Structure formats: structure tokens, C-alpha cells
Amino acid sequence: METNTNTDTTESEGRAPVARYAELQALVAEMATDFEKFYKDGNKAAGTRVRNAMQALKTFAQTVRTEVQAIKNEGGAPAAKDEQ
């Protein structure tokens, strides 16, 4: 939850949030309750949801890595449609 506080500070400094970063934050935020249920309460079903969410995060991370590499190799800035 401290991460969300830090991001709010960064956004208030005048930088527009990047769409992919916002997606990442949403993925991580959705996991919070299941992490708590699993690690604090020992809820095994929540553990399964955590594992599924982590797999989705891994897939998302790979997609972003591929995008970043492609943009870097093209030598240009990312398309404006990603910042909407």
C-alpha cells in the first residue's frame, strides 16, 4: 500500500501516468486482498488466486519487455495512443 502512496506523489509532480504503468499498478492492486488472505489467514484458495495473478503479471511483464525492446530498436518514442 505504500507503493500507491509513492505513485500518487509522483503523479502530482506533473508527469502524466503512462498507460502500461497504470495497468501494472492495477494488476498489483488486484492481488492485495488475496495476498493478505493467503499469508495472514492461510486461505489456500487465495493462494491459488495469487499464483494465477502472478502468472498474469509474468505474462504482462514479458509483453512490456517486448514492447520496450521494439520501441528502443526503432529509435522512436512510444505511440501516443498508449498514453490515453
C-alpha positions as CSV (number, residue, x, y, z in Angstrom):
1,M,0.0,0.0,0.0
2,E,3.0,2.3,0.5
3,T,3.7,1.9,-3.2
4,N,0.4,3.5,-4.1
5,T,1.2,6.5,-1.8
6,N,4.5,6.9,-3.6
7,T,2.9,6.8,-7.0
8,D,0.4,9.5,-6.1
9,T,3.3,11.8,-5.1
10,T,5.0,11.1,-8.5
11,E,1.8,11.8,-10.4
12,S,1.2,15.1,-8.6
13,E,4.6,16.3,-9.7
14,G,3.1,16.9,-13.1
15,R,4.0,13.7,-15.0
16,A,1.2,12.0,-16.8
17,P,0.8,8.4,-15.9
18,V,1.8,6.0,-18.7
19,A,-0.9,3.5,-19.7
20,R,1.3,0.5,-19.2
21,Y,2.4,1.6,-15.8
22,A,-1.3,2.2,-14.8
23,E,-2.0,-1.4,-16.0
24,L,0.8,-2.7,-13.8
25,Q,-0.5,-0.8,-10.8
26,A,-4.0,-2.2,-11.4
27,L,-2.7,-5.8,-11.7
28,V,-0.7,-5.5,-8.4
29,A,-3.6,-3.7,-6.6
30,E,-6.0,-6.5,-7.5
31,M,-3.7,-9.0,-5.8
32,A,-3.5,-7.3,-2.4
33,T,-6.6,-8.9,-0.8
34,D,-5.6,-12.4,-2.0
35,F,-2.1,-12.0,-0.7
36,E,-3.4,-10.9,2.7
37,K,-5.9,-13.8,2.8
38,F,-3.2,-16.3,1.9
39,Y,-0.4,-15.1,4.1
40,K,-2.3,-13.9,7.1
41,D,-5.3,-16.3,7.1
42,G,-3.8,-19.3,5.4
43,N,-6.6,-19.4,2.8
44,K,-5.5,-21.9,0.2
45,A,-8.0,-20.8,-2.4
46,A,-6.5,-17.3,-2.1
47,G,-3.1,-18.9,-2.7
48,T,-4.3,-20.3,-5.9
49,R,-5.6,-16.9,-7.0
50,V,-2.2,-15.4,-6.0
51,R,-0.4,-17.9,-8.2
52,N,-2.8,-17.2,-11.1
53,A,-2.3,-13.4,-10.7
54,M,1.4,-13.8,-10.6
55,Q,1.3,-15.8,-13.8
56,A,-0.8,-12.9,-15.4
57,L,1.8,-10.5,-14.1
58,K,4.6,-12.5,-15.6
59,T,2.8,-12.5,-19.0
60,F,2.2,-8.8,-18.8
61,A,5.9,-8.2,-17.9
62,Q,7.0,-10.1,-20.9
63,T,4.7,-8.2,-23.2
64,V,6.0,-4.9,-21.8
65,R,9.6,-6.1,-22.2
66,T,9.0,-6.9,-25.8
67,E,7.3,-3.6,-26.5
68,V,10.1,-1.7,-24.8
69,Q,12.7,-3.5,-26.8
70,A,10.8,-2.9,-30.1
71,I,10.5,0.8,-29.3
72,K,14.1,1.0,-28.4
73,N,15.3,-0.7,-31.6
74,E,13.1,1.6,-33.7
75,G,14.7,4.6,-32.1
76,G,11.5,6.4,-31.6
77,A,9.1,7.3,-28.8
78,P,6.1,5.2,-28.0
79,A,2.9,5.9,-29.9
80,A,0.6,8.5,-28.3
81,K,-2.3,6.0,-28.1
82,D,-0.5,4.2,-25.3
83,E,-0.8,7.3,-23.1
84,Q,-4.5,7.7,-23.2
